[in-house]
Amino acid sequence: MPSIRRTAIASAMAFAAAIPLAGTAQAGDDSFIAANYYPGDSQAKFISYGDILAVRDINADGESGLGKFTAANSDLPWWLWDHNGADNGWTEWNVNIAEGVKVTVVACVGSYQQFDTIHNCGSPEYGVA
């Protein structure tokens, strides 16, 4: 008869193996693969389920929130602007990215009136489609 200690360890290991690690996502689940936050200004995220790019402005400062999204199999980035005002929800864009492709997400702020004025970008975050 196995000891109680051995049974408890085996149960704990089985439970831990069944829980995905924080910050990871598998194709087909609805978790956010990558999110980036520029302090106080904008947020950008990639959602693997449905290949959704999303950005929101979170600071009523006259600037717009924007996200730069790049798929590893593409030479061009997607820029998504949220120019509907701060705290007005997420602006989303559904794209089609092949499974397993690395996606880079960067949150920035800029002037929507002048598309060439993009500044205050955060650090890149990475996910997988």
C-alpha positions in Angstrom: 0.0 0.0 0.0 1.5 3.3 -1.0 2.3 5.8 1.7 0.2 8.8 2.2 3.1 11.1 1.5 3.9 9.4 -1.9 0.2 9.6 -2.9 0.0 13.3 -2.0 3.1 14.1 -4.0 1.8 12.2 -7.0 -1.5 14.0 -6.7 0.2 17.4 -6.5 2.3 16.6 -9.5 -0.7 15.5 -11.6 -2.6 18.6 -10.6 0.4 20.9 -11.4 0.8 19.3 -14.8 -2.9 19.9 -15.6 -2.6 23.7 -15.0 -1.0 25.8 -17.8 1.7 28.1 -16.7 0.8 31.8 -16.3 1.6 33.8 -19.4 1.4 30.9 -21.8 -1.3 30.1 -24.2 -2.1 27.3 -26.6 -3.6 27.7 -30.0 -7.4 27.6 -29.7 -7.7 28.9 -26.1 -9.2 32.3 -25.4 -6.4 33.7 -23.3 -4.3 36.7 -24.1 -1.0 35.6 -25.5 0.7 38.9 -25.3 -0.1 42.2 -23.8 1.9 45.4 -23.6 1.3 48.4 -21.4 2.8 51.8 -21.8 2.4 53.2 -18.2 -0.7 55.3 -18.0 -1.3 55.7 -21.7 -2.3 52.6 -23.8 -2.6 48.8 -23.8 -2.2 46.4 -26.8 -2.9 42.7 -26.8 -3.1 39.7 -29.1 -5.8 37.1 -28.5 -4.9 33.7 -30.1 -8.5 32.5 -30.4 -9.7 34.2 -33.5 -6.4 36.0 -34.1 -7.6 39.3 -32.7 -5.4 42.4 -32.4 -6.7 44.9 -29.8 -5.6 48.3 -28.5 -7.1 50.8 -26.1 -6.4 54.3 -24.9 -6.4 54.6 -21.1 -5.3 58.2 -20.6 -7.5 61.3 -21.5 -4.5 63.4 -22.6 -5.5 64.2 -26.2 -3.3 61.4 -27.6 -4.4 58.1 -29.0 -3.5 54.7 -28.0 -2.0 52.5 -30.7 -0.6 49.0 -31.1 2.1 47.7 -33.5 1.6 44.1 -34.3 4.1 42.0 -36.3 3.8 38.4 -37.4 7.1 36.6 -37.9 6.0 35.5 -41.4 5.3 39.0 -42.6 7.6 41.9 -43.5 5.0 44.6 -42.6 3.6 45.5 -39.2 -0.1 46.2 -38.6 -0.8 49.4 -36.8 -4.1 49.7 -34.9 -5.3 53.0 -33.5 -7.8 53.6 -30.8 -8.8 57.2 -31.4 -12.3 57.0 -29.8 -11.2 58.6 -26.5 -9.8 57.2 -23.3 -11.5 54.4 -21.4 -13.9 53.7 -24.3 -13.2 50.0 -24.6 -11.0 48.0 -26.9 -10.6 48.7 -30.6 -10.2 45.2 -32.2 -9.2 43.9 -35.6 -9.6 40.3 -36.7 -6.7 39.0 -38.8 -5.6 35.6 -40.1 -2.3 34.4 -38.9 -1.0 30.8 -39.4 -0.9 28.6 -36.4 2.5 28.6 -34.6 3.6 32.0 -36.0 5.3 34.3 -33.4 3.5 37.6 -33.0 5.1 40.7 -31.5 3.0 43.3 -29.7 4.1 46.9 -28.8 1.8 49.5 -27.2 2.4 53.1 -28.1 0.7 56.5 -28.0 0.6 59.1 -30.8 -1.4 61.8 -32.5 -4.1 60.3 -34.7 -4.4 63.6 -36.6 -0.8 63.2 -37.7 -0.1 59.6 -38.4 3.7 60.2 -38.4 3.6 61.3 -34.8 4.1 58.0 -32.9 6.0 58.1 -29.6 6.2 56.6 -26.1 6.3 53.0 -27.1 6.6 50.2 -24.5 8.8 47.2 -24.7 7.8 44.4 -27.1 5.9 41.3 -25.9 5.6 38.1 -27.8 3.0 35.4 -28.3 2.2 32.6 -30.7 -0.9 32.3 -33.0 
